[in-house]
Amino acid sequence: MREMLDSKLARFDELEQQMSDPDVLSNSNRIAAVAREHGSLVRLATKYREFKNILDEIAGVTEMGESSDPEERELADMELPGLKERREQLWEELLDMTIGGEDANRNRCVMEIRAGTGGDEAALFARNLYEMYKKYAETKRWKVEVIDASPTELGGFKEITLGFQGDSVFRELQYESGGHRVQRVPETETKGRIHTSAATVAVLPEPEDVEVNIKPDDYRKDIFHASGPGGQHVNKTASAVRLTHHETGIVVSMQDEKSQHKNLAKALRILKSRLYEKMQQEEHDKRAEERKTLVGSGDRSQRIRTYNFPENRLTDHRINATIYKLDQIVAGSVQLITDQLIDHDRQQLRSSMGALDE
């Protein structure tokens, strides 16, 4: 953890230098990206700086306690307990701030919701998830943007991509990554039978331009006519965009906007997020023993949660938590389960770190 904190502090210092660099200041897009990343790290960096200063003070006072001067030893004995208490407090605060991994403090992320098995009912469930997260964002005062959507005739979504922005947004939403299963009686069911369907959710940290720099030569851009549910909705001009990243083969299509320029901008956002996720995953694979907790895995193929409407029950399978307040959760009170997930991750992190060395 100290290695990660040192890395974050070094990055913060680098960003502070960039914010006074004339070349950066002359580029409005770049300075905006630098300022956003700087802002996302400022709380953690400031806290860690204070922690390191306390460690230096403790070292100095400990050395003073070994002095041959009785007065210095007495002064050291008086100061040391308070410094150690402050050190422990700061360490606990740093633990809380780093729950969720290296991207915990990001203020922007992308969420992709896709209908799984279950046909129309799965698409309707995907819409329910979208509405649940939208209401949750309202309670947290996060900004929500629909980046792309593929609606169905019955009002569901084959898939929908959202952008979130706000304090601790990735730290909390990352726990939603995985398979979501629903058990309920569909509106179209005439015999009252309970059906099971599913949807998958992927939450990706949205990197800044300075972190993932994509050049036009890095991808192939294809332009095509947007499709829609009916002829009157199909764009008559070629405005839809498909990007294919040469090195990784990642493909992103965007047709939500009527403007080709806007579709390209959105497609690049998604491509950067997926590339960043791939980079992070590769890095995590190299350190396979680091943070192997169920909560932190974020495996999209893993079934993480069951929504049982007849019993008004939500079960999170990662921590074996069951809450009989499903109606409140789908109405936006996702915090009811998120708090438990974060607390579980906190305990896992604390036990893996152990006590601070004296």
Summary of the structure (lengths in Angstrom):
residues: 358
radius of gyration: 24.3
end to end distance: 16.9
largest distance: 90.6
contacts: 1083
relative contact order: 0.11
helix: 50%
strand: 20%
